């Protein structure tokens, strides 16, 4: 996941972080499916989740205007309007949730979201948002939307939702290091150098974690979850292997992203099936 600030479109900022958007929304909708019925409060929670995610981009522009740029820029006024609109929508949806549900279970999520947003804005202003470890923390934070869906629907977090969050975060984190290993290899190939090995080692370590989790779920007789973990690990290991091919490194990143999204969808569907009777 590479964090970029969206350019203004009309009167709003539209996030362009497709990988991060998938991390945010996929666990939410997976939880909504596993809840097995529609709750109107899920829609309110979805608005809150979307606004909490989108507000970062205008806040980054405002932060850069305050601490980096010397002259007032045109996009700053658009950012202020976008941030205000998104904050009002976020506050309104949050207020609805705490009025119709017990507010106390939401408190850790609200505080966590505020803290993570502040951290993300700070790192973006300082141009440190491409840190692999920050993006790994982002995977854990973004996939927590599954918890939000359950709290909004039933004011509780069932056992299967904790597994859904954990499994979603593991898969997302594993994918992040594979992407960074590919970027390292592309840059090194242009320079005619050997790529650094740090991200590649971390990516292999993540696949070992996925395989170990697969062994655990096989031992506990959750075979569909085992299959999901094996599919994800196999897909990422295949990508790591083909990164040694110069032709593969020329593959457009959009195509790589589509393949990663397809793998994520298959993984999530298998996880949903595996958690259905948990």
C-alpha positions in Angstrom: 0.0 0.0 0.0 1.5 3.3 -1.1 -0.1 6.3 0.5 -0.6 9.3 -1.9 -2.6 12.5 -1.4 -5.5 12.6 -3.7 -5.9 15.6 -6.0 -9.0 17.7 -5.7 -11.9 16.7 -7.8 -14.6 19.4 -7.9 -15.1 20.3 -4.3 -13.8 17.1 -2.6 -10.7 15.0 -2.3 -11.1 11.4 -3.7 -8.7 8.8 -2.2 -6.7 7.0 -4.9 -5.1 4.4 -2.6 -6.8 1.4 -4.2 -4.9 -1.2 -2.1 -5.7 0.6 1.1 -9.4 1.0 0.1 -9.6 -2.8 -0.5 -8.1 -3.4 3.0 -10.7 -1.1 4.5 -13.8 -2.3 2.8 -13.2 -6.0 2.2 -13.3 -7.0 5.9 -16.3 -4.7 6.5 -18.4 -6.4 3.9 -17.1 -9.8 4.9 -18.3 -9.2 8.4 -21.6 -7.9 7.0 -22.1 -11.1 5.1 -21.2 -13.2 8.1 -23.8 -11.3 10.3 -26.4 -13.0 8.0 -28.9 -10.1 8.0 -28.9 -6.4 7.2 -28.8 -3.8 10.0 -29.4 -0.2 9.1 -26.7 0.8 11.6 -24.2 -1.0 9.3 -24.8 1.7 6.7 -24.2 4.4 9.3 -21.0 2.6 10.3 -19.9 2.4 6.6 -20.3 6.2 6.3 -18.2 6.7 9.4 -15.5 4.3 8.2 -15.4 5.9 4.7 -15.1 9.4 6.1 -12.5 8.5 8.7 -10.4 7.1 5.8 -11.1 9.9 3.4 -10.4 12.8 5.8 -6.7 12.0 5.9 -6.0 13.4 2.4 -7.3 16.9 3.0 -5.7 17.0 6.5 -2.4 16.1 4.8 -2.7 19.1 2.5 -3.6 21.3 5.4 -0.6 20.0 7.3 1.7 20.7 4.4 0.3 24.2 4.0 0.9 24.8 7.7 4.4 23.3 8.1 6.0 22.9 4.6 4.7 25.2 2.0 5.6 28.9 2.2 2.9 30.2 -0.2 -0.9 29.6 0.0 -1.9 27.0 -2.5 -5.1 26.7 -4.4 -5.8 23.1 -3.2 -5.7 24.2 0.5 -9.0 25.9 0.4 -10.5 22.8 -1.3 -8.9 20.7 1.4 -10.4 22.7 4.2 -13.9 22.4 2.7 -13.5 18.7 2.1 -12.2 18.1 5.7 -15.1 20.1 7.1 -17.7 18.1 5.1 -16.1 14.8 6.0 -15.7 15.7 9.6 -19.4 16.6 9.9 -20.4 13.4 8.2 -18.1 11.4 10.5 -19.3 13.1 13.6 -23.0 12.7 12.7 -22.6 9.0 11.9 -20.6 8.5 15.1 -23.3 10.3 17.1 -26.0 8.1 15.6 -24.1 5.0 16.6 -23.5 5.9 20.2 -27.2 7.0 20.6 -28.6 3.7 19.4 -25.9 1.4 20.7 -23.8 1.3 23.9 -21.0 3.8 23.3 -18.4 2.0 25.5 -17.4 -0.8 23.0 -16.9 1.8 20.3 -14.5 3.9 22.4 -11.3 1.9 21.6 -12.1 1.9 17.9 -12.8 5.7 17.9 -9.6 6.4 19.8 -7.6 4.0 17.6 -8.9 5.6 14.4 -8.1 9.1 15.7 -4.6 8.1 16.8 -3.9 6.3 13.5 -5.2 9.3 11.4 -2.9 11.7 13.3 0.0 9.4 12.8 -0.8 8.9 9.1 -1.1 12.7 8.5 2.2 13.3 10.4 4.1 10.8 8.4 2.6 12.0 5.1 3.6 15.6 5.8 7.1 14.4 6.6 7.1 12.2 3.4 7.7 9.0 5.4 4.4 7.3 4.4 6.2 4.7 2.3 7.7 3.0 5.4 6.9 -0.8 5.1 6.3 -1.0 8.9 3.9 1.9 8.9 2.0 0.3 6.0 2.0 -3.0 8.0 0.4 -1.1 10.9 -2.0 0.4 8.4 -3.1 -3.1 7.4 -3.9 -3.9 11.0 -5.8 -0.7 11.5 -7.7 -0.7 8.2 -8.9 -4.3 8.5 -10.4 -3.5 11.9 -13.4 -2.3 10.0 -14.7 -5.8 10.5 -15.0 -5.0 14.2 -16.9 -1.8 13.5 -19.4 -3.7 11.4 -20.2 -6.1 14.2 -20.4 -3.4 16.9 -22.7 -1.3 14.7 -25.0 -4.3 14.0 -25.1 -6.1 17.3 -23.1 -4.1 19.8 -20.8 -7.0 20.4 -17.9 -8.7 18.6 -18.4 -12.4 18.1 -15.6 -14.9 18.1 -15.6 -15.3 14.4 -15.0 -11.6 13.9 -11.8 -11.6 15.8 -10.6 -14.4 13.5 -11.7 -12.4 10.5 -9.7 -9.4 11.6 -6.6 -11.4 12.3 -6.8 -13.4 9.1 -7.5 -10.2 7.0 -4.6 -8.3 8.6 -2.2 -11.3 8.1 -3.0 -11.5 4.4 -2.8 -7.7 3.9 0.5 -7.5 5.7 2.0 -10.3 3.7 0.9 -8.6 0.4 2.6 -5.3 1.4 6.0 -6.9 1.7 5.6 -8.7 -1.6 4.8 -5.4 -3.3 7.8 -3.7 -1.7 10.0 -6.5 -2.8 8.8 -6.1 -6.4 9.4 -2.3 -6.2 12.9 -2.9 -4.9 13.6 -5.4 -7.8 12.2 -3.0 -10.4 14.4 -0.1 -9.2 17.5 -2.3 -8.9 16.9 -3.7 -12.4 16.9 -0.1 -13.9 20.1 0.6 -12.1 21.7 -2.7 -13.1 22.2 -3.6 -9.4 21.2 -6.4 -7.1 18.0 -5.6 -5.2 18.2 -5.1 -1.4 17.1 -8.2 0.4 15.3 -6.8 3.4 11.7 -6.6 2.0 12.2 -10.0 0.2 13.2 -11.7 3.5 10.3 -10.1 5.3 7.9 -11.2 2.5 9.1 -14.8 2.9 8.8 -14.6 6.6 5.1 -13.5 6.2 4.4 -16.5 4.0 5.9 -18.8 6.7 3.4 -17.2 9.1 0.5 -17.8 6.7 1.6 -21.5 6.3 2.0 -21.9 10.0 -1.5 -20.5 10.5 -2.8 -22.9 7.8 -1.3 -25.9 9.7 -3.0 -24.7 12.9 -6.4 -24.4 11.2 -5.9 -27.8 9.6 -5.2 -29.2 13.0 -8.4 -27.6 14.4 -10.4 -29.0 11.4 -11.1 -25.7 9.7 -10.2 -26.8 6.2 -11.7 -23.9 4.3 -9.6 -21.4 6.3 -6.6 -23.7 5.7 -7.3 -23.6 2.0 -7.6 -19.8 2.1 -4.2 -19.4 3.8 -2.5 -21.8 1.4 -4.0 -20.0 -1.6 -2.7 -16.7 -0.3 0.8 -18.0 0.6 1.1 -19.8 -2.8 0.0 -16.7 -4.7 2.5 -14.5 -2.9 5.3 -17.1 -3.2 4.7 -17.4 -6.9 5.0 -13.6 -7.2 8.2 -13.6 -5.3 9.6 -16.3 -7.6 8.7 -14.5 -10.8 10.2 -11.3 -9.5 13.5 -12.8 -10.5 12.4 -12.6 -14.1 13.2 -9.3 -16.0 10.1 -9.8 -18.1 7.9 -10.1 -15.0 9.4 -6.9 -13.6 8.1 -5.0 -16.7 4.5 -6.0 -15.9 2.5 -2.8 -15.3 1.8 -2.1 -11.6 -1.9 -1.8 -12.4 -1.9 -5.4 -13.7 0.0 -6.5 -10.6 -2.6 -4.7 -8.5 -5.5 -6.4 -10.2 -3.9 -9.8 -9.7 -3.4 -9.0 -6.0 -7.0 -7.9 -5.7 -8.2 -11.1 -7.4 -6.2 -13.1 -4.9 -7.6 -11.1 -2.0 -11.1 -11.7 -3.2 -10.6 -15.4 -3.5 -9.0 -15.5 -0.1 -11.8 -13.5 1.5 -14.5 -15.7 0.0 -12.8 -18.8 1.4 -12.5 -17.1 4.8 -16.2 -16.3 4.8 -17.1 -19.9 4.0 -14.7 -21.1 6.6 -16.1 -18.9 9.3 -19.7 -19.4 8.4 -20.3 -22.0 11.1 -17.7 -20.9 13.6 
